[in-house]
Amino acid sequence: MYAHHEKHREERRNSMDRPVIGITSSQFIDTASHGVFPRHSISKAYSEAVHRAGGVPIILPFFGDLAPSMLDLIDGLILTGGADIDPARFGDEEIHPKTYDILPDRDEAEIELTRGALSRDMPILGICRGVQVLNVAMGGTLYQDVPDQFSAEIEHRQHEESIPADEAGHSVNITAGSLLERTYGESPIGVNSFHHQAVKAVAPDLIATGVSEDGLIEAVESPDHSFVLGVQWHPELMFARHERHLAPFAALVAAAKEAKTTADV
């Protein structure tokens, strides 16, 4: 009996050492025989990546007024991929014909979570839409449609060229000495690509540290925070076959664990 309790206490101590990583959700419309149900949802790959990296993943529904309370529960934040941000959020008066599936409640919640996490110096990892949310929340702007407003030199929606989601569609050059370089190592890196919006004007307190061959900004970070990184690709879809892409999740979890340990002292 004593040995059992000791084992339980050890398991609890180990679980408490794991930082809790909040993962923002999107919306999925589930049509069933008994009705239509909007559901909060995320790709399972995000939580698998956090678990593999040593964190405890929890899903955050999009309620902007609850952002401070949600941040009280977590040690690190992942801003996930998904549909487009309302262009009014970054000063565009017109909506491009290719902009789609705007969710005002999600925009509001993620921007509130981002700003709240920044004020706490909580580690943040933005992925695809997430790097765009990070940039907009900090005062930057976006291209609403990359082929139309920037360049069609590279196909940034690699599924249009039948490239699998877990394989690279193009490469990204990394700025030497950056957080991105410390996270991934050597440059360039092969990344996947499933977006038509992207960072345009970088927010004043962010710097661009990853650029694709066509000159499009693919990664930003904050030099004034302990860990704030946004990437335009989807590492959660690549790490199972290309372990190098577990790196941003491992770095986020490590930063969250350090922040949690410091806070507990």
Secondary structure, DSSP 8 states (H G I E B T S, - for coil): -HHHHHHHHHHHHHHHHS-EEEEE-EEEEEEETTEEEEEEE--HHHHHHHHHTT-EEEEE---GGGHHHHHHH-SEEEE---S---GGGGT-SS--TT-----HHHHHHHHHHHHHHHHTT--EEEETHHHHHHHHHTT--EES-HHHHT--SS-SBGGGGT--TTS-SEEEEE-TTSHHHHHH-SS-EEE--B-S-EE-S--TT-EEEEEETTS-EEEEE-TTSSSEEEESS-GGGTTTT-GGGGHHHHHHHHHHHHHHHHHH-
